[in-house]
């Protein structure tokens, strides 16, 4: 067991479809959990670049970073301290939305869903992820959408 802190980045990706705000959540088969897209930072990679790369790798979705949300710190499944920096993210107008029906499962993520913020908060396995979604919606005046 290492005491070295694991650094990761990810995001709360939002979109609006027919006036309904939706959040992107992913299922990770390795842990059999529902989470926000995120992953470990590579050597010489910025947290922001890590967040953007992880979204593409895990979901196929190209996104834009908006404001940063509060970081989350916890002990990972290997007993290491971990910090995850999160951003509110949006899909650029010129980019296609990756839909659940066209998503290609991969080793890290086998399913994705676009769900309402309230559904995300109940579907997400870890309360810390639900807190990140809530913060993003609250901070940017999106709660109740």
C-alpha positions as CSV (number, residue, x, y, z in Angstrom):
1,X,0.0,0.0,0.0
2,X,1.4,3.4,-1.0
3,X,0.7,6.7,0.7
4,X,1.3,8.6,-2.5
5,X,-1.8,10.6,-3.4
6,X,-3.7,9.6,-6.6
7,X,-4.7,12.6,-8.7
8,X,-7.6,12.4,-11.0
9,X,-10.0,14.6,-13.0
10,X,-13.4,14.4,-14.4
11,X,-16.7,16.2,-14.8
12,X,-20.4,16.7,-14.6
13,X,-21.4,16.8,-18.2
14,X,-24.7,18.6,-18.9
15,X,-27.0,19.1,-21.9
16,X,-30.5,20.4,-22.5
17,X,-32.9,18.3,-24.6
18,X,-36.3,19.7,-25.3
19,X,-36.0,22.0,-22.4
20,X,-34.9,19.2,-20.0
21,X,-31.5,19.4,-18.3
22,X,-29.6,16.1,-18.4
23,X,-26.4,14.8,-16.8
24,X,-24.1,12.1,-18.2
25,X,-23.4,9.2,-15.8
26,X,-21.4,6.1,-16.6
27,X,-21.4,2.4,-15.4
28,X,-18.0,1.0,-14.6
29,X,-18.0,-2.8,-14.9
30,X,-14.8,-3.3,-12.9
31,X,-16.5,-1.8,-9.8
32,X,-20.1,-2.5,-10.8
33,X,-20.9,1.1,-10.0
34,X,-22.5,4.2,-11.4
35,X,-20.2,7.2,-11.4
36,X,-19.3,10.5,-13.1
37,X,-16.7,10.2,-15.8
38,X,-13.2,10.6,-14.4
39,X,-9.7,9.1,-14.4
40,X,-6.2,9.3,-13.2
41,X,-3.9,12.0,-14.4
42,X,-0.9,11.0,-16.5
43,X,2.6,12.2,-16.0
44,X,3.1,15.8,-17.3
45,X,-0.6,16.1,-17.9
46,X,-2.6,19.0,-16.5
47,X,-5.8,18.3,-14.5
48,X,-7.8,20.1,-17.2
49,X,-6.3,18.0,-20.0
50,X,-6.8,14.8,-17.9
51,X,-10.5,15.7,-17.5
52,X,-11.0,16.2,-21.3
53,X,-9.1,13.1,-22.2
54,X,-11.0,10.9,-19.8
55,X,-14.3,12.0,-21.2
56,X,-13.3,11.1,-24.7
57,X,-11.7,7.8,-23.6
58,X,-14.6,6.7,-21.4
59,X,-17.6,8.1,-23.3
60,X,-16.5,9.2,-26.7
61,X,-17.9,12.6,-25.9
62,X,-16.0,15.8,-26.7
63,X,-16.7,18.4,-24.1
64,X,-15.8,21.9,-23.0
65,X,-14.7,22.7,-19.5
66,X,-16.8,25.3,-17.7
67,X,-16.2,26.4,-14.1
68,X,-14.4,24.1,-11.7
69,X,-16.4,22.4,-9.0
70,X,-15.1,21.5,-5.5
71,X,-12.5,18.7,-5.5
72,X,-13.4,15.4,-3.8
73,X,-10.9,13.6,-1.5
74,X,-11.3,10.0,-0.3
75,X,-9.4,6.7,0.1
76,X,-9.5,4.6,-3.0
77,X,-10.1,0.8,-3.2
78,X,-6.3,0.2,-2.8
79,X,-6.1,2.3,0.4
80,X,-4.5,5.3,-1.2
81,X,-5.5,8.9,-0.6
82,X,-7.1,10.2,-3.8
83,X,-8.2,13.7,-4.9
84,X,-10.5,14.2,-7.9
85,X,-10.9,17.7,-9.5
86,X,-14.2,18.1,-11.3
87,X,-15.5,20.6,-13.8
88,X,-19.0,21.4,-15.0
89,X,-18.8,20.5,-18.7
90,X,-20.9,21.1,-21.8
91,X,-21.0,19.6,-25.3
92,X,-19.9,22.2,-27.9
93,X,-22.6,23.2,-30.4
94,X,-20.5,21.9,-33.3
95,X,-20.0,18.4,-31.6
96,X,-22.5,15.6,-31.9
97,X,-23.9,14.2,-28.6
98,X,-22.9,10.7,-27.8
99,X,-26.2,8.8,-27.2
100,X,-26.6,5.7,-25.1
101,X,-27.8,3.9,-28.3
102,X,-24.6,4.7,-30.2
103,X,-22.1,4.5,-27.4
104,X,-19.5,1.8,-27.8
105,X,-18.7,0.0,-24.5
106,X,-15.1,-0.2,-23.5
107,X,-13.0,-1.7,-20.8
108,X,-13.6,1.2,-18.4
109,X,-17.3,2.0,-19.1
110,X,-19.9,-0.5,-20.4
111,X,-22.9,1.8,-20.3
112,X,-23.7,5.5,-20.2
113,X,-27.0,7.3,-19.5
114,X,-28.2,10.9,-19.9
115,X,-30.5,11.4,-17.0
116,X,-32.1,14.2,-15.1
117,X,-30.0,15.7,-12.2
118,X,-32.4,14.2,-9.7
119,X,-32.2,10.8,-11.3
120,X,-28.4,11.1,-11.3
121,X,-28.3,11.9,-7.6
122,X,-30.2,8.6,-6.9
123,X,-28.5,6.5,-9.5
124,X,-24.9,7.4,-8.6
125,X,-23.3,4.8,-6.3
126,X,-21.3,7.2,-4.2
127,X,-22.8,10.2,-2.3
128,X,-19.7,12.2,-3.2
129,X,-20.6,12.0,-6.9
130,X,-24.2,13.0,-6.1
131,X,-22.8,16.0,-4.1
132,X,-20.7,17.1,-7.2
133,X,-23.8,17.0,-9.4
134,X,-25.8,18.9,-6.8
135,X,-23.1,21.6,-6.4
136,X,-22.9,22.1,-10.2
137,X,-26.6,22.5,-10.5
138,X,-26.9,24.7,-7.5
139,X,-23.9,26.9,-8.2
140,X,-25.0,27.6,-11.8
141,X,-28.7,28.1,-11.0
142,X,-29.7,24.8,-12.6
143,X,-31.4,23.0,-9.7
144,X,-35.0,22.1,-10.4
145,X,-34.3,21.7,-14.1
